[in-house]
Amino acid sequence: FSCKMAVGEIQPEDDSAAVIQVPFCPPGVGASGSNSCPCFEENGEADVLDAETNTFITRAWDALRPGDVCRVKAAAYFPADLVLLWSTSPLETAIEMAWYDGDKSLRLRQVNALPSSCPVVSLGTGLQGDQNPITVCQRSGSFAVTKPNADMDKIVVHFIPAAQGQDWVTFGSRQFLPRNGRLVMTDMIIGMVVHVGADTKFALTGGWGPARARAAAQPVTQPAAPRPPPAQRPLEAAVDPKEFEQQTGICWAERFKDVPDDGNCSMTAFWLGLS
């Protein structure tokens, strides 16, 4: 990685792909120029967890590095490729990925819970010292992620517990939040950066140029033609009050004609009659 952090090759249990180790919430390092990519046309600001204070601070997208923990709020864009750790809607976190295939329909993501030894719910709460969840999570295990690739469905992140005998926690495409995807209909998520800059799916699929081409290739839905107005039905002949009284034995009242036209006028008139 461009951040010059120690990485090492390991092999996951399912032997599916080579992965590289990612430190959880790494110490501060200078931004590297190789994090930038000519395909990108913007560089926003992200809420990033500060390891020392356990609070979120602002940092530029191109200063992010793998292992950073980010907070993204509703309608905001993901600043890097993230793996979902926590969400206000853990079972139905909705994202939009129109840049990828031009499809603006919602894609659902789900939280895959980490062990209780890594209390992600306390991230950003300001707890420090022995209760700092960053320190606790760093002691409880480490993350490993597949090498960068352009396949949107080929993303595997493992949480490898430090304690022997504990099962690995595996995150896949259902927990993947790609750079320039957007959070919708969900108040907030917390995710860990797994790929940045030129290593993101966005960059590896060509950046904005191909994204715009894919969006332009989508068929445009034409608005439906307006419906013709309904045919006018002839009005029924007015009821003569005297004839009504003779035939029904019901005494006519002027208020019978003052029935609200609320779509249920027949029932309203019926109860008026009974009263």
Secondary structure as GFF3:
##gff-version 3
##sequence-region A 1 275
A	DSSP	beta_strand	9	10	.	.	.	ID=ss1
A	DSSP	beta_strand	19	22	.	.	.	ID=ss2
A	DSSP	three_ten_helix	33	35	.	.	.	ID=ss3
A	DSSP	beta_strand	45	50	.	.	.	ID=ss4
A	DSSP	beta_strand	55	60	.	.	.	ID=ss5
A	DSSP	three_ten_helix	61	63	.	.	.	ID=ss6
A	DSSP	beta_strand	69	73	.	.	.	ID=ss7
A	DSSP	beta_strand	81	87	.	.	.	ID=ss8
A	DSSP	beta_strand	93	96	.	.	.	ID=ss9
A	DSSP	alpha_helix	98	101	.	.	.	ID=ss10
A	DSSP	beta_strand	106	109	.	.	.	ID=ss11
A	DSSP	three_ten_helix	120	122	.	.	.	ID=ss12
A	DSSP	three_ten_helix	129	131	.	.	.	ID=ss13
A	DSSP	alpha_helix	133	140	.	.	.	ID=ss14
A	DSSP	beta_strand	141	146	.	.	.	ID=ss15
A	DSSP	beta_strand	157	161	.	.	.	ID=ss16
A	DSSP	beta_strand	169	171	.	.	.	ID=ss17
A	DSSP	three_ten_helix	173	175	.	.	.	ID=ss18
A	DSSP	beta_strand	176	177	.	.	.	ID=ss19
A	DSSP	beta_strand	182	184	.	.	.	ID=ss20
A	DSSP	beta_strand	188	195	.	.	.	ID=ss21
A	DSSP	three_ten_helix	197	199	.	.	.	ID=ss22
A	DSSP	alpha_helix	201	204	.	.	.	ID=ss23
A	DSSP	alpha_helix	208	217	.	.	.	ID=ss24
A	DSSP	alpha_helix	241	248	.	.	.	ID=ss25
A	DSSP	three_ten_helix	254	257	.	.	.	ID=ss26
A	DSSP	alpha_helix	265	274	.	.	.	ID=ss27
###
